[in-house]
Structure formats: structure tokens, C-alpha cells
Amino acid sequence: MRVIGVIPSRWGSTRLPGKSLLPICGKPLVQHVVERAQACAALDAVLVATDDDRIRDVVQSFGGRVVMTRSDHPSGTDRIAEAITGLEADLVVNLQGDEPLLDPALVDCLVQRMRNETWDMGTAAAPLLDENALQDSSVVKVVTDARQQALFFSRSVIPYNRDGGAKLLVAGRPVYWRHIGLYAYRQEFLMRLVAEPPCLLEQMEKLEQLRALHIGCRMLVIETKETSVGVDTPADVVMVERLLQEQERHG
């Protein structure tokens, strides 16, 4: 089974334009992501999908592989679908281009589950044990069934506790789960997904994964204790640099 990891990378970030090339601990952000992806044993190839010549030149300068894509894609998923067109791949892994603390072990675990089981798509979630984060609409929550299949994603608090209050643990088990933006797709399902128009739930929540559920996707959600950190603001750069330095000190 051939597995390709794709890192969508564009210049026009709303909150932090050009963030793919922001220097973090002496390297551009995109290089950190590529190097983490290359450390994933389960990936046969790693591509950066971009529409920007500046990003292409930097990625090529450190030996990364780049695929140029159109500039009018509405999402990273659409950019990935174009990038792999014509390539042989059984599984395609969407690696967020703004997460330099990507955990290779998590990627390998997700790919292994997708290899051995018959899911259309897979993603990840971590326990949500912070009251402030629980109420934060930028933190996406997910609920699953007994097989770890995704039932719904929302920016709202799900599940809702009718009896009042948010019980973060029940019998020692987390009640709420934070969605981690890592995706693995079977290639044929990815192509089907991007051919579908956005559904009403997706338009309301601004969550692409709801389109997948809308068309009947069997989506695995693996559990992890790790929560990756994305770079969206200058403050995030400072925090990520500190975390990277801590990881280096501890080996």
C-alpha cells in the first residue's frame, strides 16, 4: 500500500500572511513540518502543495519535493486532491502546514489503522479537559460511537449535559474530545469528497469534515494524548519556539 503525505502551504493566510516561511528556531515553518513528516515511517513520499513561487523556492532549497497547484482552491483538501492527481497512492495523509510540532508517531498510528481496517477516512482527537477550551468555538469538538467512528463535529459543546454543568470526566473517562487536524483518506474517497458541494452543516460550522459525514463517510477517530500547536499569530511563534527548544533539550 502506497502512502503519500501532502502538506498544503499557501501564502495568503488571513491572520499571518506568509507564515509558511516565518523563521522558527532558525528554519522556515514549512521546513519544520516537512522534516517531521519525513520522520514518519508510514509515509512513502512527502509533498508540499503550494501555489506560491516563494514557498516553492524555499522548499526546493532544503531538498523538499513541491507540487504547484492552482491559486483558487477553497480549501487545503482541494489543493491536496489536485497535488496527487496522476500519482499512485492508496492512502493520502493531509499534514497541516502550520503545525511544526507534528508527532510522527501519531501519523504512523493513524496510517496503520487505515491499512488494517476498512475506513474511508481517518483523523484524531485528544481529551478536552480545560473548561475555557471547551467553551472556545475555535476548538472543534468531536463525538464518536463504540467503534471510534465519527458521529459529529462541532464548534459547540458536544455532548450537551442536560443535567447542567460540564462533567469533564465520568468514571475516569474523558467526556469531551478535541479534534486534531490530521486526516488520512483513501484516494478514491478524497476525489469523491472534493467533487461534492459544501453541505449546509459545513457552511454553518465552517468545518469541511462535516461534508464527508454528510455523504456517508466511515471516518475513524483515533485517540491521542498529544495536541499539536498551530501557528496563527506572532504569539504562537514564540510559544512554538519555546516548545521546540524544550523538545531538543529532552532529546
C-alpha positions in Angstrom: 0.0 0.0 0.0 1.5 3.3 -1.1 1.0 6.3 1.3 1.7 9.9 0.4 1.8 12.7 2.8 0.8 16.1 1.5 1.4 19.5 3.2 -0.8 22.2 1.8 1.0 25.5 2.0 -0.3 28.9 0.8 1.0 32.4 1.2 -2.4 34.2 1.9 -3.1 33.3 5.5 -5.7 35.7 6.8 -4.2 36.3 10.2 -0.5 35.8 9.4 0.4 36.2 5.7 3.4 34.3 4.5 3.6 32.3 7.7 4.9 29.2 5.8 8.2 31.0 5.6 8.3 32.5 9.0 11.6 31.7 10.7 11.2 29.4 13.8 14.4 28.4 15.6 16.4 29.3 12.5 14.3 27.4 9.9 11.2 28.4 7.9 8.0 27.0 9.4 7.4 24.8 6.4 10.8 23.1 6.8 9.9 22.0 10.3 6.7 20.4 9.0 8.5 18.7 6.2 11.2 17.3 8.4 8.6 16.0 10.9 6.7 14.4 8.0 9.8 12.8 6.7 10.3 11.2 10.1 7.0 9.3 9.7 7.9 5.7 8.9 4.5 5.1 7.3 4.9 7.7 4.6 6.4 6.6 1.3 6.6 10.2 0.0 6.1 13.8 1.3 4.9 16.6 -0.9 4.4 20.3 -0.3 1.4 21.5 -2.4 1.5 25.3 -3.0 0.6 28.0 -5.4 3.3 30.4 -4.4 6.8 30.6 -6.1 8.4 31.9 -2.9 7.3 28.8 -1.0 8.3 26.5 -3.8 11.8 28.0 -4.0 12.4 27.7 -0.2 11.2 24.1 -0.1 13.4 23.1 -3.0 16.3 24.9 -1.3 16.3 22.4 1.6 15.6 19.4 -0.7 11.8 19.1 -0.3 9.5 18.0 -3.0 7.0 20.5 -4.3 3.9 20.3 -6.5 2.5 23.6 -7.8 -1.3 23.9 -7.7 -3.9 26.4 -8.7 -4.4 29.5 -6.6 -8.2 29.4 -6.4 -8.7 26.3 -4.2 -11.3 27.0 -1.5 -9.6 24.6 1.0 -6.4 22.6 1.7 -8.3 19.5 0.9 -8.9 20.6 -2.7 -5.3 21.6 -3.0 -4.2 18.1 -1.9 -6.6 16.5 -4.4 -5.0 18.4 -7.2 -1.5 17.7 -6.0 -2.0 13.9 -6.1 -3.8 13.8 -9.4 -1.9 11.3 -11.6 0.1 9.8 -8.7 -0.3 6.3 -7.4 -1.5 6.4 -3.8 -3.7 4.1 -1.8 -3.8 6.5 1.2 -3.3 10.2 1.2 -2.4 12.0 4.5 -3.2 15.7 5.0 -0.5 17.2 7.2 -1.3 20.7 8.4 1.3 23.2 7.1 1.3 25.3 10.2 2.0 22.6 12.8 5.8 22.3 13.3 5.2 20.1 16.3 3.6 17.3 14.3 4.0 13.9 16.1 5.3 11.3 13.6 4.2 8.5 15.9 0.6 9.8 15.6 0.7 9.8 11.8 2.2 6.3 11.8 -0.6 5.0 14.2 -3.3 6.5 12.0 -1.9 5.1 8.8 -1.5 1.6 10.4 -5.2 1.6 11.4 -6.2 2.7 8.0 -4.1 0.0 6.4 -5.7 -2.8 8.5 -9.3 -1.6 8.6 -11.9 -0.6 6.0 -12.4 3.1 6.8 -12.9 5.8 4.1 -11.1 8.4 6.1 -9.3 8.8 9.5 -8.5 11.6 11.9 -7.5 12.0 15.6 -8.8 13.5 18.8 -7.4 14.3 22.3 -9.1 14.6 25.7 -10.5 18.0 26.3 -10.1 18.7 30.0 -10.0 22.5 30.1 -13.2 24.4 30.7 -12.1 27.5 28.8 -11.1 25.5 25.7 -14.4 23.6 26.0 -16.3 26.8 25.5 -14.0 28.2 22.8 -15.6 28.0 19.4 -12.2 27.8 17.7 -11.7 24.4 19.5 -13.5 21.8 17.5 -15.2 19.0 19.4 -16.0 15.5 18.1 -18.2 12.7 19.3 -17.8 9.0 18.3 -19.6 5.7 18.5 -18.3 2.5 20.2 -16.1 1.7 17.1 -14.4 5.1 17.2 -16.4 6.2 14.2 -17.1 9.9 14.0 -20.7 10.9 14.6 -20.4 14.7 14.5 -18.0 17.6 14.8 -19.0 21.0 16.2 -17.6 24.2 17.5 -20.3 24.0 20.2 -20.0 21.9 23.3 -21.0 18.3 22.4 -22.3 16.3 24.1 -24.6 18.6 25.9 -25.2 17.8 29.6 -28.9 18.2 30.2 -28.5 18.0 34.0 -26.3 21.1 34.0 -22.6 21.8 34.1 -19.8 20.2 32.1 -18.5 17.0 33.6 -15.1 16.6 32.1 -14.6 13.1 33.4 -17.1 10.2 34.0 -15.7 7.1 35.7 -12.2 8.4 34.8 -13.0 8.6 31.1 -12.9 11.9 29.2 -16.4 13.1 28.1 -15.2 15.7 25.6 -12.7 15.3 22.8 -10.8 18.0 20.9 -10.4 17.3 17.2 -6.8 17.2 15.9 -6.5 18.4 12.3 -4.8 15.3 10.9 -6.5 13.4 8.1 -5.9 10.2 6.1 -8.0 9.5 3.1 -8.4 6.6 0.7 -7.6 8.3 -2.6 -10.9 7.3 -4.2 -12.8 8.8 -1.3 -10.8 12.0 -1.3 -11.7 12.5 -5.0 -15.3 11.9 -4.3 -15.2 14.3 -1.4 -13.8 17.3 -3.3 -16.3 16.7 -6.1 -19.2 17.3 -3.7 -20.5 20.8 -3.0 -20.4 22.1 0.6 -23.4 20.9 2.6 -25.5 23.1 4.9 -23.9 21.8 8.1 -20.4 22.5 6.7 -21.4 26.0 5.7 -22.8 26.8 9.2 -20.0 25.3 11.3 -17.2 26.1 8.7 -15.9 22.5 9.1 -15.0 20.6 6.0 -15.2 17.2 7.7 -19.0 17.6 8.0 -19.2 17.3 4.2 -17.6 13.9 4.5 -20.1 12.8 7.1 -22.9 14.2 5.0 -22.1 11.9 2.1 -21.8 8.8 4.4 -18.1 8.7 5.2 -17.0 6.0 7.6 -14.5 8.1 9.5 -12.2 6.6 12.1 -11.1 8.8 15.0 -8.1 7.5 16.9 -7.3 8.8 20.4 -4.1 10.5 21.3 -2.9 12.4 24.4 -1.0 14.9 22.2 -2.4 18.2 21.0 -0.5 19.8 18.2 0.1 23.6 18.2 -0.6 25.6 15.1 1.0 28.9 14.1 -1.6 31.6 13.5 -0.3 34.6 15.4 3.1 36.1 16.4 2.4 34.9 19.9 2.2 31.3 18.6 5.6 31.7 17.0 7.1 32.5 20.5 5.3 29.6 22.1 6.3 27.1 19.4 9.9 28.1 19.6 9.9 27.5 23.3 8.3 24.1 22.9 10.7 23.1 20.1 13.7 24.1 22.3 12.3 22.1 25.2 11.9 19.0 23.0 15.6 19.4 21.8 16.8 19.7 25.4 14.9 16.5 26.3 16.1 14.6 23.3 
